[in-house]
Amino acid sequence: MTFYDDIYPFYPLQRTSFIFSGRLLTTILVFLVLAVSLLVILPGIRGKSRLFWMFRIIISLFIGAVIVALNFTSDWAEARMTTNATYKSFSNAVVNAEIGLHVGLYGINVTLKGNPVIQFNEAIDYNEMFSWHDTIEDEYEEALEKGLPNPILYIAEKFTLSSPCGLIFQYRYSGRYASATLWTAFCCWMIANILFSMPVILYAGYMTMATAAFIFFSMASFSTIMNVPQCVFSIGTDSFEAEYSHSFWLALATGVLCTIIGVLVVLFNFMIPEKMKEAFSVGVDSYEDEDVSYDEGYLNSIFLQDVLISPLTSKGTQQHV
């Protein structure tokens, strides 16, 4: 006996699907608060440097937010297709749906959205997360117990240890090294911001270029997944393969931006060092204070007369002797 047009009743109709990464949301909120807090001080900055400081704050926080967020996004590589597929096990029901695979540094997201969404008296709109941080086997077993649709189980099985494709090994280590180099890039970004506030603008430019270098290293690490034989995902009569996606290209754009900033800072520091110090407000206050003290200083001629005459008389007496 079956219910809901040949869908067996031991499958739960309601489930808790993965919607949005809590870590990614936390990262966005933290950097938004920092941006608002730093932009509040802009009215206290005088002259043309106010606009320069605004761009400096926005660009710097953008780079930092992107570096951290890239660790938690799930679209470094992805693939999509629309096909007819068997909906669930022990059932002949076939649904027309859009199936998507989204690969991140810590796991994969598998999406299944019906076309139309409501089919067999059920909303077919799944977004399931499978993480390989510890092991994906337990999560795959939980998915089997939940009775998730066949396309989701099929894709998740490709990333288990028992799969002949062996995707889990390459994807896990590539993501791990890519994440490590991204966190190193974040440390370089923090050091660069500290150096920009000190009279060592040249080394700040070098650290900005180091940030770009580690971002490129993370991309190179993730790109190693393309060097292994690609496992073709065949569902129904169609198939697809994963390709680079938004996060990968965003990392490339951020690395290029850091490279341009670092090179320009180093070049301008050699060409116009004083202008660079003035632009970054480094050493300007001390020079202004020294000029003001010299302009407003007054000399007491009585004390100066005693100081200047006594050496001359002593010198004169020595000559007479």
PAPARO-395757 format. One record per residue (C-alpha): residue number from 1; residue in one letter; x, y, z. Coordinates in pm, 1 decimal. Layout:
<pts>
     k   r         c1         c2         c3
   NUM   a          X          Y          Z
...
</pts>
This chain:
<pts>
     k   r         c1         c2         c3
     1   m        0.0        0.0        0.0
     2   t      132.7      341.4      -92.4
     3   f       29.4      701.4      -46.7
     4   y       76.4     1019.9     -249.7
     5   d       85.7      862.9     -595.9
     6   d      317.8      568.7     -540.6
     7   i      537.7      733.4     -273.1
     8   y      589.0      494.0       14.0
     9   p      468.5      613.4      355.5
    10   f      784.9      543.5      558.3
    11   y      956.1      846.6      403.0
    12   p      910.1     1162.4      613.2
    13   l      734.0     1439.7      423.2
    14   q      900.6     1723.6      616.2
    15   r     1275.8     1765.5      659.7
    16   t     1519.4     2031.7      770.4
    17   s     1727.4     2129.0      470.0
    18   f     2047.2     2330.7      451.3
    19   i     1955.1     2689.5      362.6
    20   f     2243.8     2923.5      443.0
    21   s     2580.0     2878.8      615.4
    22   g     2574.5     3022.0      966.5
    23   r     2950.1     3086.1      951.7
    24   l     2913.4     3280.3      629.0
    25   l     2632.6     3487.6      776.7
    26   t     2844.1     3560.4     1087.2
    27   t     3136.9     3671.4      868.5
    28   i     2918.2     3909.2      670.0
    29   l     2765.1     4062.3      982.9
    30   v     3103.7     4108.8     1154.9
    31   f     3257.0     4292.0      859.5
    32   l     2942.8     4502.1      811.6
    33   v     2964.1     4615.7     1174.8
    34   l     3333.3     4697.8     1129.0
    35   a     3258.0     4894.1      812.7
    36   v     2984.2     5099.2      979.4
    37   s     3201.7     5162.0     1287.2
    38   l     3495.6     5286.5     1080.1
    39   l     3285.6     5494.7      841.8
    40   v     3133.9     5680.8     1137.8
    41   i     3469.9     5848.8     1204.9
    42   l     3493.6     5993.1      852.2
    43   p     3325.5     6328.0      941.5
    44   g     3615.4     6392.5     1181.6
    45   i     3871.3     6375.5      899.3
    46   r     3941.3     6706.7      729.2
    47   g     4004.3     6793.3      368.0
    48   k     4051.6     6568.8       69.0
    49   s     4191.0     6285.1      280.3
    50   r     3835.2     6202.6      389.4
    51   l     3754.2     6054.0       47.5
    52   f     4084.1     5864.4       40.7
    53   w     4016.4     5715.3      386.3
    54   m     3666.2     5610.2      280.4
    55   f     3796.1     5416.2      -21.4
    56   r     4078.0     5273.5      189.8
    57   i     3837.2     5140.9      453.7
    58   i     3589.7     4999.1      202.0
    59   i     3852.5     4826.0      -13.7
    60   s     4042.2     4687.5      284.7
    61   l     3730.7     4545.4      451.6
    62   f     3610.9     4407.9      119.4
    63   i     3935.3     4214.2       75.6
    64   g     3925.3     4083.0      432.2
    65   a     3558.5     3983.3      410.7
    66   v     3609.9     3801.6       80.6
    67   i     3910.6     3607.0      212.1
    68   v     3718.8     3486.0      518.3
    69   a     3391.4     3424.8      333.8
    70   l     3558.5     3213.9       64.6
    71   n     3632.9     2953.9      331.3
    72   f     3262.5     2895.4      390.0
    73   t     3105.7     2937.7       46.1
    74   s     2984.7     2630.1     -139.5
    75   d     3026.3     2737.9     -501.1
    76   w     3394.8     2700.6     -584.3
    77   a     3278.5     2453.1     -846.8
    78   e     2927.8     2361.6     -952.5
    79   a     2716.7     2186.6    -1213.6
    80   r     2346.3     2200.4    -1301.6
    81   m     2108.3     2018.4    -1527.0
    82   t     1734.8     1970.3    -1575.0
    83   t     1619.4     1615.5    -1635.7
    84   n     1358.8     1350.0    -1559.2
    85   a     1469.3     1126.2    -1273.9
    86   t     1328.2      866.5    -1037.2
    87   y     1213.0     1050.5     -729.4
    88   k     1259.5      799.7     -444.6
    89   s     1360.9      440.9     -392.1
    90   f     1106.2      160.2     -429.9
    91   s      892.1      388.6     -642.9
    92   n      831.6      429.0    -1014.4
    93   a      743.5      795.5     -977.6
    94   v      944.9     1018.1    -1213.4
    95   v      983.0     1392.5    -1159.0
    96   n     1112.8     1670.1    -1378.3
    97   a     1356.7     1870.6    -1170.1
    98   e     1670.1     2086.7    -1177.4
    99   i     1959.9     1909.2    -1008.5
   100   g     2263.8     2102.0     -887.4
   101   l     2600.6     2015.6     -734.3
   102   h     2786.8     2290.8     -547.0
   103   v     3140.2     2218.7     -421.6
   104   g     3301.4     2414.0     -137.1
   105   l     3622.1     2377.2       62.1
   106   y     3452.5     2186.9      344.5
   107   g     3182.1     1991.6      165.8
   108   i     2917.9     1984.9     -105.3
   109   n     2563.5     2109.3     -147.4
   110   v     2319.8     1907.8     -355.9
   111   t     2005.0     2084.8     -470.8
   112   l     1689.1     1941.7     -621.2
   113   k     1409.4     2172.1     -734.9
   114   g     1101.8     2041.2     -909.5
   115   n      965.8     2186.4    -1229.4
   116   p      699.7     2271.6    -1115.0
   117   v      790.6     2275.3     -745.6
   118   i      469.6     2105.4     -629.0
   119   q      456.5     1746.4     -751.8
   120   f      293.1     1442.2     -588.3
   121   n      138.1     1672.0     -327.0
   122   e      486.0     1763.5     -204.4
   123   a      713.2     2064.4     -244.3
   124   i     1023.0     1934.3     -421.2
   125   d     1279.9     2190.7     -313.0
   126   y     1585.1     2035.0     -145.2
   127   n     1919.3     2184.6      -50.1
   128   e     2126.4     1931.6      141.2
   129   m     2474.9     1982.2      284.9
   130   f     2731.2     1700.5      306.5
   131   s     3053.3     1789.7      487.5
   132   w     3378.3     1593.7      465.8
   133   h     3545.3     1778.8      753.1
   134   d     3527.0     1460.6      964.8
   135   t     3357.8     1193.7      755.8
   136   i     3083.5     1197.9      498.0
   137   e     2979.5      840.0      563.6
   138   d     2766.0      924.0      867.2
   139   e     2585.8     1203.6      685.3
   140   y     2520.2      975.6      391.2
   141   e     2368.1      713.6      622.1
   142   e     2147.2      980.9      779.2
   143   a     2033.9     1081.0      431.0
   144   l     1940.1      719.8      361.0
   145   e     1739.9      706.3      683.5
   146   k     1559.2     1030.3      597.0
   147   g     1465.8      887.2      259.4
   148   l     1602.4     1174.5       55.3
   149   p     1533.6     1168.2     -320.1
   150   n     1739.1      937.9     -537.5
   151   p     1931.0     1212.8     -728.4
   152   i     2063.3     1356.8     -399.6
   153   l     2164.4     1014.2     -270.1
   154   y     2329.4      927.7     -601.5
   155   i     2548.6     1239.7     -602.0
   156   a     2634.5     1209.1     -231.8
   157   e     2736.6      845.1     -281.5
   158   k     2998.9      954.6     -534.7
   159   f     3183.5     1133.2     -251.7
   160   t     3184.1      844.0       -2.7
   161   l     3493.3      638.2       75.4
   162   s     3344.2      328.1      -85.4
   163   s     3280.1      500.5     -418.9
   164   p     3503.3      381.4     -705.8
   165   c     3534.9      743.2     -825.3
   166   g     3751.0      834.8     -525.6
   167   l     3636.9     1197.5     -538.3
   168   i     3642.4     1238.7     -161.5
   169   f     4021.6     1204.8     -136.8
   170   q     4108.1     1465.0     -398.5
   171   y     3835.2     1710.5     -299.7
   172   r     3904.0     1681.9       72.9
   173   y     4277.8     1747.5       51.1
   174   s     4243.5     2015.4     -214.0
   175   g     3989.0     2199.2       -2.0
   176   r     4197.4     2159.9      312.1
   177   y     4511.7     2312.3      157.2
   178   a     4310.7     2584.2      -16.4
   179   s     4152.3     2680.8      316.2
   180   a     4491.2     2683.7      493.1
   181   t     4643.6     2917.6      236.0
   182   l     4337.0     3143.6      251.3
   183   w     4376.6     3180.1      627.8
   184   t     4744.6     3262.3      568.6
   185   a     4633.9     3529.1      321.0
   186   f     4401.7     3668.5      588.7
   187   c     4695.8     3694.7      832.6
   188   c     4898.5     3878.8      567.3
   189   w     4604.4     4113.5      513.1
   190   m     4593.3     4195.7      886.2
   191   i     4968.3     4263.3      898.1
   192   a     4942.5     4483.7      589.1
   193   n     4672.9     4695.9      755.4
   194   i     4889.8     4736.9     1065.0
   195   l     5191.3     4839.1      854.6
   196   f     4983.9     5094.1      662.1
   197   s     4935.9     5277.3      993.2
   198   m     5310.9     5291.6     1057.3
   199   p     5596.1     5470.1      875.5
   200   v     5677.6     5151.9      679.7
   201   i     5453.6     5190.6      375.0
   202   l     5694.7     4991.2      159.1
   203   y     5658.4     4677.4      371.4
   204   a     5280.3     4723.6      375.0
   205   g     5289.5     4702.7       -4.0
   206   y     5498.8     4386.5       16.2
   207   m     5249.3     4224.9      257.1
   208   t     4962.8     4318.0       25.8
   209   m     5139.1     4135.3     -256.2
   210   a     5197.1     3841.6      -18.9
   211   t     4820.9     3838.7       44.6
   212   a     4761.3     3811.6     -328.9
   213   a     5020.5     3535.0     -358.0
   214   f     4850.9     3317.8      -96.2
   215   i     4511.4     3372.9     -258.9
   216   f     4658.8     3246.4     -585.4
   217   f     4810.3     2950.6     -397.6
   218   s     4463.8     2859.8     -266.2
   219   m     4324.9     2869.3     -620.1
   220   a     4609.3     2649.7     -742.5
   221   s     4541.0     2403.3     -462.0
   222   f     4172.4     2379.6     -545.0
   223   s     4250.8     2349.5     -916.7
   224   t     4420.0     2015.7     -855.5
   225   i     4074.8     1854.2     -855.4
   226   m     4068.8     1908.1    -1230.9
   227   n     4387.0     1705.7    -1277.1
   228   v     4226.1     1377.0    -1174.2
   229   p     3995.0     1181.0    -1407.9
   230   q     3656.4     1347.0    -1387.0
   231   c     3369.9     1136.7    -1257.6
   232   v     3062.2     1178.9    -1476.5
   233   f     2733.4     1216.7    -1289.1
   234   s     2462.5     1040.9    -1491.1
   235   i     2102.6     1092.2    -1382.9
   236   g     1826.0      972.9    -1606.7
   237   t     1932.2     1024.3    -1966.2
   238   d     2156.8     1326.7    -1894.2
   239   s     2496.6     1379.4    -1730.9
   240   f     2708.0     1669.1    -1604.8
   241   e     3054.8     1755.7    -1472.4
   242   a     3156.7     2017.3    -1216.7
   243   e     3329.1     2335.9    -1338.8
   244   y     3472.9     2645.9    -1168.9
   245   s     3210.9     2877.2    -1025.2
   246   h     3157.7     3215.6     -855.1
   247   s     3385.4     3176.3     -551.7
   248   f     3679.4     3068.4     -765.5
   249   w     3649.4     3371.8     -991.5
   250   l     3589.8     3601.3     -693.0
   251   a     3914.2     3473.1     -540.7
   252   l     4091.4     3547.7     -870.6
   253   a     3950.1     3903.6     -880.5
   254   t     4049.5     3966.4     -517.7
   255   g     4401.4     3836.4     -580.0
   256   v     4440.0     4063.0     -882.6
   257   l     4311.2     4359.7     -678.7
   258   c     4565.0     4291.6     -401.7
   259   t     4841.8     4261.1     -660.4
   260   i     4754.8     4595.3     -820.0
   261   i     4737.5     4770.7     -480.4
   262   g     5067.0     4619.8     -363.6
   263   v     5254.9     4705.5     -683.8
   264   l     5122.4     5063.0     -689.3
   265   v     5214.8     5118.3     -324.0
   266   v     5569.6     4991.6     -379.7
   267   l     5618.6     5199.2     -697.6
   268   f     5477.8     5518.9     -548.8
   269   n     5683.4     5470.0     -234.8
   270   f     6001.1     5478.6     -443.9
   271   m     5884.8     5760.9     -671.5
   272   i     5704.0     5996.5     -432.4
   273   p     5772.8     5880.4      -74.6
   274   e     5671.2     6211.3       86.1
   275   k     5336.2     6216.0      -93.1
   276   m     5273.0     5858.2       18.0
   277   k     5341.6     5947.7      381.7
   278   e     5109.0     6243.9      349.9
   279   a     4836.6     6031.3      188.0
   280   f     4851.3     5769.9      462.6
   281   s     4890.9     6035.8      735.3
   282   v     5222.0     5887.8      845.9
   283   g     5468.7     6130.6     1008.2
   284   v     5267.1     6438.0      906.4
   285   d     5171.6     6543.8     1258.9
   286   s     5529.9     6532.7     1387.9
   287   y     5654.9     6752.8     1104.7
   288   e     5376.1     7002.8     1157.1
   289   d     5446.6     7021.0     1530.2
   290   e     5816.8     7086.4     1467.7
   291   d     5738.1     7366.6     1221.6
   292   v     5494.8     7529.1     1461.0
   293   s     5740.8     7515.3     1749.9
   294   y     6009.5     7683.6     1540.4
   295   d     5777.9     7957.9     1414.8
   296   e     5639.2     8049.9     1755.6
   297   g     5969.8     8027.2     1945.5
   298   y     6128.7     8342.4     2098.3
   299   l     6492.3     8387.9     2187.8
   300   n     6614.2     8575.5     2494.8
   301   s     6904.2     8795.4     2379.9
   302   i     7042.6     8833.4     2732.0
   303   f     7099.6     8463.4     2778.1
   304   l     7226.1     8424.6     2423.0
   305   q     7477.1     8708.4     2476.1
   306   d     7627.7     8535.5     2776.0
   307   v     7644.1     8205.6     2591.9
   308   l     7801.4     8348.7     2274.4
   309   i     8045.9     8595.6     2431.5
   310   s     8204.4     8371.0     2688.1
   311   p     8350.7     8128.7     2431.2
   312   l     8489.9     8416.2     2226.6
   313   t     8665.2     8578.6     2524.5
   314   s     8808.4     8249.7     2636.2
   315   k     8933.5     8194.3     2284.0
   316   g     9082.4     8540.0     2274.5
   317   t     9265.2     8494.3     2602.3
   318   q     9407.9     8169.0     2475.1
   319   q     9540.0     8346.1     2165.3
   320   h     9707.4     8619.6     2372.4
   321   v     9867.2     8362.3     2591.2
</pts>
